[in-house]
């Protein structure tokens, strides 16, 4: 840094020297510029020199120019006095002299004079000539102690003005010094012509090539030869963007500025200017620097091209994943887009991108490539739906994630789960009319499936007419196949195959409880000897049917989800084969809680009403599976209804503090997971803290933590990228997991206000 500063200082000094040299050797004339200088009055001193042609033996000076009171002329004077007694030879004098700066000329002078003159002494006011002579324009030979005004003009200008006390006799004659004589002046105003144009220059960051944005600086300088530089101005496209006033010796008199020295300002100056480029449109502009001297002469330096770009590129167009945005099972994504036109602004220099998803934020990444229009070989950490956001950066370094485009990444490389419905009770002797397999896939979802069967002892699988029916829970489906009624006696194995929306396939020959899916069709009973076949067969019992549903408010079905702490109701009807209700029949209802629940299974008994209907309120508690069974009665076959699932959402309580903080501040989060009828997992309960994204209308993850064995959790989160004032809604979500008998359940949201830089 020190070396760089030395280099800049040398460059500035060299520029000033060159500017001075140019001014000295080729002076550009201005059109009659002038300035005024005030002397000895108005609380102003004197920029003059005093001399005595006798070497100081016969004269002495007297000067009192700055009066301490409010009257700026009280006692003010510049005088020359004779010294002591005796005589002095003729032509000897003392004088006060005001000299114009080199290249400058005095065109007018005014002021006041008075004197006491004896024995040949005179008070003369005159102009110094270019050849070194003296040309008086006012002469007094008598005493007049009252200050009188004078004024004189010079059409061609003079280099100096003098006030002389002179022995006005020949050199061979004498003037007496007794009594003493004196001559005084005060309140002088000099008008000085300055017909030279000052030089100006600019260098540094703003004059360098490339694109500029924000606030940039430049080193400016100027040089003058007469009055000195009053101020410097930097311009962009003719508009003033920066100004620096330099220190000058000046005073305000009569509504105008006058110098207090013959050269009021410095001849060579240098400073630093900062320009806010965001006030100008994107594209090329013209930059230059000008200086103005005290006389009002203006000089401007070299013009530079200034390329400005303060605005980030607009969003990419037609962003899409190559191959479409559907589900895929290969974790490799390529994206393409079209860059927007930049017009007169800087070109595209690279692209930022970011991948976010459930409990995942891959962070912003960047590739530096001119006119980039594709990003390849992107992956996600796990199956799910993710958002790919890309925004562009230009050559000036402008970029904004808010000017981005979004595409969706869907990955599912996990095969779906397939299992036949579990067998309840003993294996049926005859195949049912239908067989069912449960298909689950939490990402792409079940898409297709088939069920095959084969008789044990054979190798050929036979496809059954099958259909896939959407389940009540997201990501689930029922695969249903119809079994032919004319199957010959024997034992049959079944196989279910299913595929998800990404093309992953799975097959299973087992039930959900792990047993092989096999059904047996028994041969008809043998005919007894000597008795008719129709009498030998046992008299069959009448078939019954059982209907049952779960209900909670307006929700009903075989699978119902309820909030934490809410109970549901079981309702249904028992009928015969003709659909007539069976009254007064006893039903056995078994509730088996999900894994992780503390409560054991519960058995209730109800009796059907006069039309075969029944109802049973279910107590609050964890999720459970409900089975209804009718054991049968004389002349009536038994039946059962299994697979009723009551899904209960969990509950979390969230607290946070402070609820108002600045960007970079740390937010404390604490709360508790409700565990009614359940045991907290030994490793603690998983809890996700989420925020609500207004644009997507979705809850997004912030962090994931675990509670202690009592369900309490604590965490901290630091806000780092908030701009302006943001209102952020947070909630805690008790996640679903193994050995936890509740579905995912949120807390009540709370509002946090964060203030960041604008």
Phi, psi and omega in degrees: 000317182296319178299319179297317180296320178299318180298317179296318179299319178295321179297317179296315180299318178297320179296318180296317180298317178297320179297318178296318180298316179299321180293322184287323186267338178216087183275123176275130184276137174264168184267082170064039178284141183221160172215161183246148179233128178262140182222136171052073180156170180057029184063033180243142178279203184230134175252068184221162176240149182248143180218155181228119183289348178268003181082015177096006183276330189244350182228160174215150180268161172215127184219127175214095190252337185246102180283139183284339185272190180286335177278107187287355179243012181289105178076009184286138179194159166228113189233156168241129183244148167283152185247129172063205181252194180092203182230171176220141182289157181296158182072355177281146185205165168237150183209153165259136186228129174249121186248131177289153176298155175306143183074356178254160181221140175272120182255348181199148175215143175218163180167200178232145177220152176202167191191162169230112191235135181221152169045061172088358178280144178230153173252115183241134171249130183201177182253137170287135182268166183291338179265010177095003181273188182224125183238101183287144174244352176213132182227135175231136181241357180239177183273132174210102186268008175264124179301125179245142180283150173218159176207142179213142177239155184224111186295325181262354181079149180230156183279341185201161174234136181232147170242111188249142166254113196233137166280101190274051177231167180297161185295344180266001181247177189227154173239137182280141178266006180231116001287164183289149176245157176205160179221134183228151174222161175193171176056045183275141173231120180255132171257120186244130176278134177230098185255027178248146179264128180288160177259149183222155178205158179215143179205174177111207189303314186292335181268353178285159179291176180093185183260150183234147177212161177068219185251117180239157183245163176209149176269128181239153177210168178202162180214146181215165182239354185237275188278343184089167189268129181273314179200163177237146182228137174252136185237144169235119182055036178082358178259131180291127181244345179201147179216141177230123175267134180261154182291123179231152176273096186221164178213144179272120180225125175059035178082005178226167181261135174235149175284156175253358172229160181296329169243099189289329189239169181287146179282325183233129182225160174206147181200182179239130177248140175244134184239128175273103185286347183288358176276355184242156180290160178289136179134186181282144178221172181250128182243134173203165183233140179232153173233153180233128179274178185294336178277352179099002176290136180246135175227136183240149182265196183296144177269137179240151172276125179245113180264122187242138172208109182247358186248134179292156178299152175290166185300150174300152181256144175055044175292131180204149172283134179293124184101000178095167183257018177282181179291141176221157183254001177254126184277067180208114185238134174241143183231149176221157178201178175243134180281141176288158177290137180265351180060231180275357180279178182289155183284170178288129184247347181175184182217141171259150173212160182210138178246124178231153180193194181300116178057032182213137172217109184284356180078159181283137177234165187216141172234131181260106181203129181298133177051040178296135180223020179199147172226129186240167171060048176262146181222166179239158188287333185200167180299149179149187179255128183231160177249128176254117182243131179232138174221154191260158176233137180262178184294338178278354180092009179279135174200150179209125180295338178289340175264051183244169175240151185243146171224158184257136175246122180238116180239131172216097178253021180249129179293150180291159175272134181228129177203140176288155179301139183295152180275127178254120180082200182286154178296135180294147180284334180240145176299141176288173178295325180227154169241146185231142174232138178269128179244131180226139176203112189282352183250275182290336180084152179299140181238324182202162179191159178216153175237132177242161174220159172209149177280135180302137184099351176242165181251346187275126176269135181248129181282136177261151173299122187230155173215150181253123183244131182298139178276172180285330179268145177302140178080012179235158178203159175249126175261115187244132177232147182260126183270131178298143181277348184260025178294138176291158179303146179152182178254133185239137175259149182235147178227132178247132175240143181213154176226152179258182184293344178267355180096002175288138183239151177212154178220150180209146174243017185239158174278173180295336179272006176094352180277153179294140177277097179221141179231147182243134172251114184282152176289158179296150182295145180292153180276128181291144182293133176079003179235144178299149183297325183289337178272337182287329181288143178292144180287119185290152175273153182291141181284140176240159179226143184237126176246137179208144177217155172264143181226138171210113185053239182268000180269141176202156180150185179282342177227120183227138177250132182233158178290166178298135177081006180257141175263165178235183181225136176260131181217148179185196184205142176252125182227164174271187184297336180268002179085013180272132181296142179255112184271153173068022180265143181272131178241142179253122183243121183245126176250117179251116182287154179293163182299139182101349179282147179279325184291147175275176180295152182239137180242125177237153176235135177227158176246142180288152177280190186292342176251014178087000181278158177211157177218149177208118174288136179260134183291158175292159180151196183287179176296153183202166174247133186244132178237135177245133184222137172246117187286346182105174181203169178306122180083356180236131178280151177283163178204165180212157176232109182249172174085012174283123186240124174256114183256123184247128178284146176285180181217135175232154176241130184237135172234154180211154176192147355282157182275354173230125180204168181262162178301133186097347179283158183255130180259127176272135180233133175209160181176198184208147175261127178285137186226046180296119177074017181221159178254130176298132178306151186299326179276359183100165183265133178288129179228130176252130173264127186236157173239155183265118177271112188295318184297315182274348184056046180220153174274128181249147182287144173252309179201163177233134180220175177238146177276172171276187184290347177265002179090359181274144180222153178219147179200167176227148176218134180251126178277128186238336190238029182272133175240141184071207179250123183241139173253116188244124177267129181239152173210160175252138181238116174284109188285152173284140178201171182297140181064029173233113191278025178231149171283169180301133183219135184265167170269174171290138181288151173232160187249129177240134179253127182236132179246128180233182179293152180268000000 
